[in-house]
Amino acid sequence: MTATFARRTLSTAIAGATAAAVGLGALSAQAAQTVNLGHTLSDSSHYSVGADAFKETLERLSGGEFEVVEHPSGALGGERAMIEGLQIGTVDVVITSTGPLGNFVPETYVLDLPFLFADYEQARCTLDGEVGQDLLDRMGEHDLVGLAWSENGFRHMTNGKRPVTSPSDAEGLKVRTMENKVHMAAFEQMGVHPTPMAFPEVFTALQQGTVDGQENPITVIVATKFWEVQDHLSLTGHVYSPAAVLGSPILLDGLSDEQRGWFEQAARASAEATREEVSRLEREGVALLREKGMTVKTDVDKAPFQEAVKPAYQIYTDQYGSEMLDRVRASDC
Ligand code: EAX
């Protein structure tokens, strides 16, 4: 090897190493890790308010180490598909109702019992307490990370056929339900024909008359413009619908405690922002829906509905036992 050749090789090697170091430095300063967050509702919904809060909080706490990309409107699929995505790591964070969650974490079915909670205060208090935390923890046994309880709202019935103020008015209607055994059992008791369906298909199914009605909180009815395909809304408030902020164990199990803490804080900020938006829509949503042309029955006597769906409790406890239900009832909320 000649001296000249050796020098050139050395200087080339140094130049290469320097370029690599500069490149790596620039990369670590720039390359935030992408966090894909999905939900089924529109970008004007209470879930999007929660997704924005999650993004803002995680990016701020992590100093830009993570970048959250929001995928609203079911762009990553329905809620069941997204929960499966969390388990296999194709989605990182999901805001979802408990609709399909019991299929994965049966302990959460207790929350889907009709008329379990009397009002928002009681539901939020229960989810923020020991029972709620236990349910979040148990998600870890089913390849999911329970980050926080958020909110969808009390569900009400809409349909395109007739005003509903009693279970007998609802009898015979074909109603889209979530893919949830407890909800389906309750609606069967009421005499309606439950048709389980993923949320992204619901608008078209109503438009085409595949089903007569559906049930969802004011929040969802507003965000999805259901007034375009449904004339009648009855404030049945037949069940409280929680939402959960869930993470993928594939992402979260690889993080440090500090990083995981940022995700938990972001999820709590998301839940808080969502609950505020739910409360706002509870105050203002009905007037908006009337303006859009829906007839709204606010004077619904809940007692006959409550009576009609009572057997759903027995069906639930026969299959899942009464431990969780007893704990919800025994809580101080
Ligand atoms: O979570 O499926 C439903 O009706 C849900 O309420 C909706 O996807 C929001």
Boltz pocket constraint, residues with backbone or C-beta under 6 A from the ligand:
constraints:
  - pocket:
      binder: B
      contacts: [[A, 40], [A, 41], [A, 79], [A, 95], [A, 96], [A, 97], [A, 99], [A, 152], [A, 178], [A, 197], [A, 198], [A, 199], [A, 215], [A, 216], [A, 217], [A, 220], [A, 241]]
      max_distance: 6.0
